Amino acid sequence: MKPQFLKMNQLRFVDALKRRGKLALAAADMNITQPAASRTLAEIEALVGQQICVRHAHGLTFNEFGDVLAARARRIASEIEKLGRDINEVADGRRGRVRIGTVTAPAIAFALPASLALRAIAPHVQLQIDVEPSVTLMHRMRAGEYDFVLGRLTPSDDPSIYDVRRIDEEALEFLARQGHPLAGRRGLSLGQLSEFDWVLQPAGSPIWSAVSDAFAADSAPFPDRITFSSSVLLTLATVSRTNAIAPFAREVAYLLAAEDLSAKVVALDTRVKAVVPAFNIIMAKDALLSPLARRFLELVEIEIERSRVSKP
């Protein structure tokens, strides 16, 4: 008895024979002649070491050996069919895993809508989007953890080993709680804002530098009552419960200030705006992206282009 030597076509034949109940019908399903089907059945029974079915006038009936074999054959055939489908889906970019890192603004503006579009065409995708400062993202990029990053190179990164595609500058909005003493006032100087508590990303970060440059451009004293934090959640909680002010990327600010989110924050109207230098699509030079990662990157690029076209 050598059932381990059964071939895939023989297992498919057993499955067809069980389902159809007649040799001629199983032969038609397998696209072989009836004599070839008879030989295949004989070869299977020789390998199994047992007769698996009994022929009669109305077709054939499987015995207990045949039932066991047919059940296994069905499972194996089904798994092979799924394997073929999975391989095709991976090749088409509809299955697999993709992991990216992004700073906050492009996460909201580009990665989020691209992920929804990807999920619509690839519902079983394993998609991971880490939102962190560029320093953290590039550290993980160097460790090979990401397919690509939406962020900025850091001073410790060698630009010659990366493919860097510029996206856009990151405009900032200064958020405060609804009912803040400055809410609703027009053309505020940054000197008026510096009188309040602030929540800022750590000194030296791109947002901190952009805010510092904006205060200098407005000849305003830089705030001296600052809580430093990279946490969006902590920053939002502080702003919504106190008179503290915090800078947020414009896309994030619009999301937080939306009525349906109920974050109860507003953007202050200032005469000088803060702008963070452009962020980029960053990937290892000559990176071999999986079909799924390529598809997700294409969807991100579509969202970037859509954003550019919609700008005045």
Secondary structure, 3 states (H helix, E strand, C coil): CCHHHCCHHHHHHHHHHHHHCCHHHHHHHHCCCHHHHHHHHHHHHHHHCCCCEEEECCEEEECHHHHHHHHHHHHHHHHHHHHHHHHHHHHCCCCCEEEEEECHHHHHHHHHHHHHHHHHHCCCCEEEEEECCHHHHHHHHHCCCCCEEEECCCCCCCHHHEEEEEEEEEEEEEEEECCCCCCCCCCECHHHHCCCCEEECCCCCHHHHHHHHHHHHCCCCCCCCEEECCCHHHHHHHHHHCCCEEEEEHHHHHHHHCHHHCCCEEECCECCCCEEEEEEEEEECCCCCCHHHHHHHHHHHHHHHHHHHHCC
